[in-house]
Amino acid sequence: MTTETCRSDPALIPFTPPWESAPIVRSEIAAATLDKTIPIIIAEDDPVSREVISAAVSKWGFRSIVTQDGHEAMAAIRAEQGAVIVILDWMMPGMDGLEVCRRIRQSGKRAHIILLTARAAKESLVEGLKSGADDYLVKPFDKNELLARINVGLRILGLETSLVNRVKELESALSEIHDLKLQVPL
């Protein structure tokens, strides 16, 4: 029985596969990427750098949460219900940026992590990414580059959200199919 047969015979239960009824369209993805409500958590121990980053993030229209060290950053990350973007300084007192990266990844929290550091060596970049960072930016940095990297994070988190929602729809459709199979006599 085809989908068309189901649609033309009102006695049959209509079923439209999710891939036909809810296609992913570019506007859906674009809307998800422009979500400026996703908080940006800034963890920077240097007061001048912290203020520069915070001012730029606020100027761009994002909600920022400013912290001074890794422990405050982890508390702020845990306090947020949804996904976050985290801008982490590598060198901080108490808990450094690499440890924060590891803990975020261990927790399963949806986060896009930008590691911000003065360490420009390739070995440092590799170490930062291995610890769980998604991106790496060397100080001094260009503000436009930081904004571009934040937008990449928003795009990734938006696509991730779309994918999670699509999986939920498919699971629901599969459950309906399973229920219908139990109702159809053999």
MITOR-676274 format. One record per residue: residue number from 1; x, y, z of N, C-alpha, C in turn. Coordinates in steps of 0.02 Angstrom, whole numbers. Each point is the difference from the previous one (the first is absolute). Example, Ala and Ser with C-alpha at 12.3 -4.5 7.8 and 13.67 -1.06 7.14 Angstrom:
+-----+--------+--------+--------+--------+--------+--------+--------+--------+--------+
|   i |    n_X |    n_Y |    n_Z |   ca_X |   ca_Y |   ca_Z |    c_X |    c_Y |    c_Z |
+-----+--------+--------+--------+--------+--------+--------+--------+--------+--------+
|   1 |    660 |   -284 |    390 |    -45 |     59 |      0 |     45 |     60 |      0 |
|   2 |    -18 |     53 |    -36 |     42 |     59 |      3 |    -39 |     55 |     37 |
+-----+--------+--------+--------+--------+--------+--------+--------+--------+--------+
//
This chain:
+-----+--------+--------+--------+--------+--------+--------+--------+--------+--------+
|   i |    n_X |    n_Y |    n_Z |   ca_X |   ca_Y |   ca_Z |    c_X |    c_Y |    c_Z |
+-----+--------+--------+--------+--------+--------+--------+--------+--------+--------+
|   1 |     43 |    -59 |      0 |    -43 |     59 |      0 |     45 |     62 |      0 |
|   2 |    -14 |     45 |    -44 |     41 |     60 |     -6 |    -29 |     55 |     42 |
|   3 |     38 |     52 |      8 |    -23 |     59 |     36 |    -59 |     31 |    -36 |
|   4 |      2 |     -1 |    -67 |    -56 |     29 |    -39 |    -64 |    -40 |     12 |
|   5 |      4 |    -67 |      3 |    -59 |    -41 |     13 |    -31 |     19 |     68 |
|   6 |     42 |      8 |     49 |    -24 |     19 |     67 |    -35 |     68 |     -2 |
|   7 |     28 |     46 |    -38 |    -29 |     67 |     -4 |    -67 |      0 |    -36 |
|   8 |     -9 |    -43 |    -50 |    -61 |      1 |    -40 |    -56 |    -41 |     32 |
|   9 |     14 |    -44 |     46 |    -51 |    -42 |     33 |     -8 |     23 |     72 |
|  10 |    -55 |     36 |     15 |     -9 |     27 |     68 |     -9 |    -54 |     53 |
|  11 |    -16 |    -61 |    -20 |     -8 |    -54 |     49 |     67 |    -23 |     28 |
|  12 |     52 |     12 |    -37 |     66 |    -20 |     22 |     31 |     56 |     43 |
|  13 |     41 |    -19 |     46 |     34 |     48 |     43 |     54 |     34 |    -42 |
|  14 |     -4 |     66 |     -7 |     51 |     34 |    -41 |     67 |      0 |     37 |
|  15 |     51 |    -12 |    -38 |     67 |      2 |     29 |     45 |     35 |    -49 |
|  16 |     30 |     53 |     22 |     50 |     35 |    -41 |     67 |     -7 |     35 |
|  17 |     48 |    -30 |    -33 |     66 |     -7 |     33 |     27 |     68 |     22 |
|  18 |     35 |      1 |     56 |     26 |     63 |     25 |     45 |     37 |    -49 |
|  19 |     35 |    -38 |    -42 |     45 |     33 |    -48 |    -39 |     36 |    -55 |
|  20 |    -66 |    -17 |     -8 |    -41 |     36 |    -48 |    -37 |     58 |     33 |
|  21 |    -20 |    -10 |     63 |    -42 |     50 |     33 |     39 |     57 |     31 |
|  22 |     62 |    -12 |     17 |     38 |     52 |     35 |     72 |      4 |    -27 |
|  23 |      6 |     24 |    -61 |     68 |      4 |    -27 |     40 |     54 |     36 |
|  24 |     64 |    -13 |      6 |     44 |     51 |     29 |     11 |     52 |    -54 |
|  25 |    -19 |     60 |     16 |      9 |     54 |    -49 |     52 |     49 |     26 |
|  26 |     32 |     34 |    -45 |     54 |     46 |     19 |    -24 |     53 |     48 |
|  27 |    -62 |     23 |     -6 |    -25 |     53 |     45 |     -4 |    -26 |     71 |
|  28 |    -17 |    -65 |      9 |     -2 |    -30 |     67 |     70 |      0 |     31 |
|  29 |     48 |    -20 |    -40 |     69 |     -2 |     24 |     25 |     71 |     13 |
|  30 |    -15 |     46 |    -45 |     21 |     69 |      9 |    -29 |     30 |     64 |
|  31 |    -63 |    -16 |     14 |    -32 |     26 |     61 |     35 |    -27 |     62 |
|  32 |     20 |    -63 |     -3 |     33 |    -30 |     58 |     69 |     31 |     10 |
|  33 |     33 |     21 |    -53 |     68 |     26 |      7 |      0 |     71 |     27 |
|  34 |    -56 |     35 |     -4 |     -2 |     70 |     22 |    -24 |      7 |     72 |
|  35 |      0 |    -54 |     36 |    -26 |      1 |     69 |     50 |     34 |     47 |
|  36 |    -11 |     65 |      9 |     44 |     38 |     44 |    -19 |     -8 |     74 |
|  37 |    -49 |    -43 |     14 |    -17 |    -11 |     70 |     46 |    -52 |     32 |
|  38 |     37 |    -36 |    -41 |     49 |    -47 |     28 |     53 |     41 |     36 |
|  39 |      9 |    -12 |     65 |     47 |     41 |     37 |     73 |    -14 |    -19 |
|  40 |     40 |     51 |      6 |     71 |     -6 |    -10 |     33 |      9 |     68 |
|  41 |     32 |    -52 |     23 |     34 |      1 |     64 |     74 |     17 |    -13 |
|  42 |     23 |     52 |     32 |     68 |     24 |     -9 |     39 |    -16 |     64 |
|  43 |     54 |    -38 |     -6 |     42 |    -16 |     57 |     69 |     28 |    -14 |
|  44 |     16 |     54 |     33 |     63 |     35 |    -11 |     23 |     31 |     66 |
|  45 |     61 |    -15 |     22 |     24 |     27 |     63 |     28 |     70 |     -5 |
|  46 |     22 |     21 |    -60 |     28 |     67 |     -9 |    -58 |     50 |     -7 |
|  47 |     -5 |     50 |     46 |    -57 |     46 |      0 |     -7 |     40 |    -65 |
|  48 |     56 |     20 |    -30 |     -4 |     39 |    -62 |    -26 |    -43 |    -57 |
|  49 |     28 |    -59 |     -8 |    -22 |    -46 |    -52 |    -73 |    -18 |     10 |
|  50 |    -19 |    -13 |     62 |    -69 |    -18 |     16 |    -48 |     55 |    -21 |
|  51 |     18 |     62 |     15 |    -42 |     57 |    -18 |     -5 |      9 |    -75 |
|  52 |     57 |     -7 |    -35 |      0 |      7 |    -73 |    -46 |    -52 |    -33 |
|  53 |      7 |    -62 |     21 |    -41 |    -54 |    -28 |    -73 |     11 |     17 |
|  54 |    -14 |     15 |     62 |    -69 |     10 |     22 |    -33 |     58 |    -37 |
|  55 |     36 |     55 |     -7 |    -28 |     58 |    -36 |    -15 |    -17 |    -72 |
|  56 |     45 |    -36 |    -32 |    -11 |    -19 |    -70 |    -61 |    -46 |     -7 |
|  57 |     -4 |    -50 |     43 |    -55 |    -48 |     -2 |    -67 |     36 |     12 |
|  58 |     -1 |     45 |     48 |    -61 |     38 |     14 |    -18 |     46 |    -59 |
|  59 |     49 |     31 |    -29 |    -11 |     45 |    -58 |    -31 |    -39 |    -58 |
|  60 |     19 |    -63 |     -7 |    -26 |    -41 |    -55 |    -71 |    -26 |     15 |
|  61 |    -26 |     15 |     60 |    -68 |    -19 |     16 |     -9 |    -67 |     35 |
|  62 |     54 |    -29 |     25 |     -4 |    -63 |     34 |     -7 |     11 |     76 |
|  63 |    -28 |    -50 |     33 |     -3 |      1 |     73 |     64 |    -32 |     25 |
|  64 |     38 |     38 |     38 |     64 |    -27 |     24 |     -3 |    -11 |     76 |
|  65 |     36 |    -51 |     21 |      9 |    -15 |     70 |     75 |      1 |     12 |
|  66 |     23 |     45 |     41 |     72 |     11 |      9 |     24 |    -34 |     64 |
|  67 |     54 |    -39 |     -6 |     29 |    -34 |     58 |     75 |     13 |      1 |
|  68 |     30 |     -9 |     58 |     71 |     16 |      9 |     46 |    -61 |      0 |
|  69 |    -29 |    -59 |      8 |     43 |    -59 |      3 |    -40 |    -62 |    -20 |
|  70 |     34 |    -57 |     -1 |    -31 |    -62 |    -22 |    -57 |    -23 |     44 |
|  71 |      6 |      9 |     65 |    -53 |    -22 |     46 |    -64 |     41 |    -11 |
|  72 |      7 |     66 |     -7 |    -59 |     42 |    -14 |    -30 |    -18 |    -67 |
|  73 |     43 |    -14 |    -49 |    -24 |    -19 |    -67 |    -41 |    -64 |      4 |
|  74 |     24 |    -50 |     35 |    -37 |    -63 |      6 |    -67 |     10 |     35 |
|  75 |     -1 |     42 |     51 |    -63 |     15 |     34 |    -50 |     33 |    -47 |
|  76 |     25 |     47 |    -40 |    -43 |     35 |    -48 |    -26 |    -47 |    -54 |
|  77 |     43 |    -44 |    -23 |    -18 |    -49 |    -52 |    -54 |    -47 |     27 |
|  78 |     10 |    -25 |     61 |    -49 |    -45 |     31 |    -67 |     35 |     11 |
|  79 |      1 |     64 |     14 |    -62 |     37 |     15 |    -43 |     11 |    -62 |
|  80 |     29 |     -4 |    -59 |    -39 |     12 |    -62 |    -36 |    -65 |    -20 |
|  81 |    -63 |      8 |    -20 |    -41 |    -59 |    -18 |     19 |    -29 |    -68 |
|  82 |     11 |     43 |    -49 |     12 |    -24 |    -68 |     73 |      4 |    -20 |
|  83 |     10 |      3 |    -65 |     67 |      4 |    -28 |     32 |     67 |     16 |
|  84 |     66 |      1 |      1 |     38 |     61 |     14 |     60 |      4 |    -47 |
|  85 |     23 |     61 |     -9 |     65 |     11 |    -31 |     46 |     22 |     56 |
|  86 |     60 |    -29 |      2 |     47 |     16 |     53 |     64 |     26 |    -31 |
|  87 |     21 |     59 |     23 |     64 |     29 |    -20 |     45 |     -7 |     61 |
|  88 |     50 |    -43 |     -6 |     43 |    -18 |     57 |     71 |     23 |     -9 |
|  89 |     26 |     33 |     50 |     72 |     13 |      2 |     33 |    -65 |     21 |
|  90 |     57 |    -15 |    -28 |     36 |    -61 |     18 |     28 |      5 |     71 |
|  91 |     37 |     55 |     13 |     35 |      9 |     64 |    -45 |     38 |     49 |
|  92 |    -26 |    -35 |     50 |    -41 |     31 |     52 |     18 |    -32 |     66 |
|  93 |     -8 |     37 |     54 |     14 |    -28 |     66 |    -53 |    -53 |     19 |
|  94 |     20 |    -46 |     41 |    -47 |    -51 |     24 |     -9 |    -56 |    -50 |
|  95 |    -41 |     11 |    -50 |    -13 |    -50 |    -51 |     13 |     33 |    -68 |
|  96 |     47 |    -27 |    -38 |     17 |     32 |    -64 |    -52 |    -19 |    -54 |
|  97 |      8 |     31 |    -57 |    -48 |    -10 |    -55 |     -3 |    -71 |    -25 |
|  98 |     57 |    -35 |     -1 |     -1 |    -69 |    -23 |    -41 |    -44 |     46 |
|  99 |      6 |     10 |     65 |    -39 |    -39 |     47 |    -74 |     15 |     -7 |
| 100 |    -17 |     63 |    -11 |    -71 |     19 |    -11 |    -26 |    -36 |    -62 |
| 101 |     40 |     -1 |    -54 |    -20 |    -36 |    -61 |    -15 |    -73 |     15 |
| 102 |     45 |    -32 |     34 |     -9 |    -72 |     17 |    -63 |    -11 |     40 |
| 103 |    -12 |     42 |     50 |    -59 |     -8 |     43 |    -65 |     13 |    -39 |
| 104 |      1 |     48 |    -44 |    -60 |     13 |    -41 |    -16 |    -62 |    -41 |
| 105 |     51 |    -28 |    -32 |    -10 |    -59 |    -43 |    -22 |    -60 |     41 |
| 106 |     27 |     -9 |     59 |    -19 |    -56 |     43 |    -73 |      7 |     23 |
| 107 |    -22 |     62 |      9 |    -69 |     12 |     24 |    -52 |    -12 |    -54 |
| 108 |     20 |      2 |    -63 |    -48 |     -9 |    -55 |    -38 |     64 |    -18 |
| 109 |     18 |     55 |     30 |    -32 |     64 |    -13 |     11 |     21 |    -72 |
| 110 |    -53 |     24 |    -33 |      6 |     25 |    -68 |     34 |     68 |      3 |
| 111 |     61 |      2 |    -25 |     39 |     62 |      3 |     47 |      3 |    -60 |
| 112 |      8 |     61 |    -25 |     51 |     13 |    -50 |     54 |     39 |     37 |
| 113 |     61 |    -28 |      2 |     54 |     29 |     40 |     53 |     31 |    -44 |
| 114 |     13 |     64 |     12 |     53 |     36 |    -34 |     55 |     12 |     52 |
| 115 |     57 |    -31 |    -11 |     57 |      9 |     45 |     40 |     61 |    -23 |
| 116 |      8 |     47 |     45 |     33 |     63 |    -15 |     66 |      2 |     39 |
| 117 |     56 |      6 |    -35 |     64 |     -6 |     34 |     55 |     37 |    -36 |
| 118 |     53 |     14 |     36 |     60 |     30 |    -29 |     46 |    -54 |    -30 |
| 119 |    -16 |    -63 |     13 |     42 |    -56 |    -25 |    -13 |    -12 |    -74 |
| 120 |     49 |     18 |    -41 |     -9 |     -4 |    -72 |     30 |    -63 |    -32 |
| 121 |     37 |    -39 |     38 |     33 |    -59 |    -27 |    -51 |    -53 |    -22 |
| 122 |     16 |    -36 |    -54 |    -44 |    -53 |    -25 |    -14 |    -53 |     53 |
| 123 |     50 |    -15 |     41 |     -8 |    -50 |     53 |    -55 |     23 |     49 |
| 124 |     -1 |     64 |     15 |    -51 |     27 |     45 |    -69 |     -5 |    -32 |
| 125 |     -5 |     16 |    -63 |    -63 |     -5 |    -36 |    -26 |    -71 |      3 |
| 126 |     43 |    -48 |    -14 |    -20 |    -71 |      2 |    -21 |    -19 |     70 |
| 127 |     38 |     20 |     50 |    -18 |    -16 |     70 |    -68 |     30 |     19 |
| 128 |    -11 |     62 |    -21 |    -64 |     32 |     14 |    -59 |    -36 |    -31 |
| 129 |      7 |    -18 |    -64 |    -53 |    -35 |    -34 |    -11 |    -71 |     28 |
| 130 |     54 |    -33 |     20 |     -6 |    -67 |     30 |    -36 |      4 |     68 |
| 131 |      6 |     55 |     34 |    -32 |      7 |     65 |    -75 |     11 |     -6 |
| 132 |    -24 |     16 |    -61 |    -72 |      9 |    -10 |    -21 |     66 |    -30 |
| 133 |     48 |     45 |    -14 |    -18 |     63 |    -31 |    -23 |    -12 |    -72 |
| 134 |    -47 |     40 |    -23 |    -24 |     -4 |    -69 |     38 |     47 |    -45 |
| 135 |     28 |     52 |     30 |     34 |     51 |    -39 |     57 |     28 |     43 |
| 136 |     45 |     36 |    -32 |     61 |     23 |     33 |     17 |     68 |    -30 |
| 137 |      7 |     50 |     42 |     15 |     67 |    -23 |     59 |     27 |     41 |
| 138 |     51 |     26 |    -36 |     61 |     23 |     32 |     -5 |     75 |     14 |
| 139 |     20 |     19 |     62 |      4 |     70 |     20 |     64 |     30 |    -28 |
| 140 |      2 |     62 |    -19 |    -58 |     45 |     -6 |    -42 |    -21 |    -60 |
| 141 |    -65 |      7 |      5 |    -45 |    -24 |    -52 |    -37 |     59 |    -31 |
| 142 |    -24 |    -11 |    -60 |    -41 |     49 |    -34 |    -73 |    -10 |     22 |
| 143 |    -35 |     53 |     18 |    -69 |     -6 |     24 |    -45 |    -30 |    -53 |
| 144 |     11 |     17 |    -63 |    -42 |    -28 |    -53 |     10 |    -75 |     -7 |
| 145 |     61 |    -23 |     13 |     13 |    -72 |     -2 |    -36 |    -34 |     58 |
| 146 |      0 |     31 |     59 |    -37 |    -29 |     56 |    -74 |     -4 |    -16 |
| 147 |    -28 |     53 |    -29 |    -71 |     -1 |    -18 |    -14 |    -55 |    -51 |
| 148 |     44 |     -8 |    -49 |     -9 |    -52 |    -50 |      0 |    -69 |     33 |
| 149 |     44 |    -10 |     48 |      4 |    -65 |     34 |    -60 |    -12 |     45 |
| 150 |    -27 |     53 |     30 |    -61 |     -6 |     39 |    -58 |    -20 |    -46 |
| 151 |     -3 |     31 |    -58 |    -53 |    -16 |    -48 |      6 |    -72 |    -25 |
| 152 |     61 |    -24 |     -8 |     10 |    -71 |    -18 |    -29 |    -44 |     56 |
| 153 |     15 |     18 |     62 |    -27 |    -37 |     57 |    -76 |      0 |      1 |
| 154 |    -30 |     58 |    -14 |    -74 |      4 |     -2 |    -27 |    -44 |    -56 |
| 155 |     33 |      1 |    -57 |    -22 |    -41 |    -57 |      3 |    -74 |     18 |
| 156 |     55 |    -21 |     31 |      7 |    -70 |     19 |    -53 |    -20 |     52 |
| 157 |     -9 |     42 |     51 |    -50 |    -15 |     51 |    -70 |     -1 |    -31 |
| 158 |    -13 |     45 |    -47 |    -65 |      1 |    -34 |    -12 |    -64 |    -40 |
| 159 |     50 |    -22 |    -36 |     -6 |    -62 |    -39 |     -8 |    -60 |     46 |
| 160 |     36 |      1 |     55 |     -6 |    -53 |     50 |    -71 |     -3 |     27 |
| 161 |    -29 |     58 |     15 |    -69 |      3 |     25 |    -48 |    -26 |    -52 |
| 162 |      9 |     20 |    -63 |    -43 |    -25 |    -54 |      5 |    -76 |     -6 |
| 163 |     60 |    -26 |      6 |     10 |    -72 |     -5 |    -34 |    -36 |     58 |
| 164 |      8 |     26 |     60 |    -32 |    -31 |     59 |    -76 |     -1 |     -9 |
| 165 |    -28 |     56 |    -24 |    -72 |      3 |    -10 |    -23 |    -49 |    -54 |
| 166 |     39 |     -6 |    -53 |    -16 |    -46 |    -55 |      2 |    -72 |     25 |
| 167 |     48 |    -17 |     41 |      5 |    -68 |     27 |    -62 |    -15 |     43 |
| 168 |    -21 |     49 |     40 |    -60 |     -9 |     42 |    -61 |    -13 |    -44 |
| 169 |     -7 |     38 |    -56 |    -55 |    -10 |    -46 |      2 |    -70 |    -30 |
| 170 |     59 |    -22 |    -20 |      7 |    -67 |    -29 |    -16 |    -55 |     51 |
| 171 |     21 |      9 |     62 |    -15 |    -48 |     52 |    -75 |     -4 |     12 |
| 172 |    -33 |     58 |     -1 |    -72 |      2 |      8 |    -35 |    -35 |    -58 |
| 173 |     23 |     13 |    -62 |    -29 |    -33 |    -58 |     10 |    -75 |      2 |
| 174 |     59 |    -21 |     22 |     14 |    -72 |      6 |    -46 |    -32 |     52 |
| 175 |    -12 |     35 |     54 |    -46 |    -25 |     51 |    -71 |     -7 |    -28 |
| 176 |    -21 |     49 |    -40 |    -67 |     -4 |    -31 |     -3 |    -59 |    -47 |
| 177 |     52 |    -10 |    -39 |      2 |    -57 |    -47 |     -5 |    -65 |     39 |
| 178 |     37 |     -5 |     54 |     -2 |    -60 |     42 |    -71 |    -11 |     27 |
| 179 |    -32 |     53 |     24 |    -68 |     -6 |     26 |    -49 |    -22 |    -55 |
| 180 |      9 |     27 |    -61 |    -43 |    -18 |    -55 |     10 |    -73 |    -20 |
| 181 |     62 |    -24 |      2 |     13 |    -70 |    -16 |    -38 |    -46 |     48 |
| 182 |     -5 |     20 |     63 |    -36 |    -41 |     49 |    -75 |      0 |    -13 |
| 183 |    -25 |     51 |    -33 |    -73 |      6 |    -13 |    -20 |    -34 |    -65 |
| 184 |     45 |    -10 |    -47 |    -16 |    -29 |    -64 |     -1 |    -76 |      6 |
| 185 |    -58 |    -32 |    -15 |     -2 |    -74 |      3 |     42 |    -30 |    -56 |
| 186 |     32 |    -56 |     15 |     40 |    -34 |    -51 |    -38 |    -49 |    -39 |
+-----+--------+--------+--------+--------+--------+--------+--------+--------+--------+
//
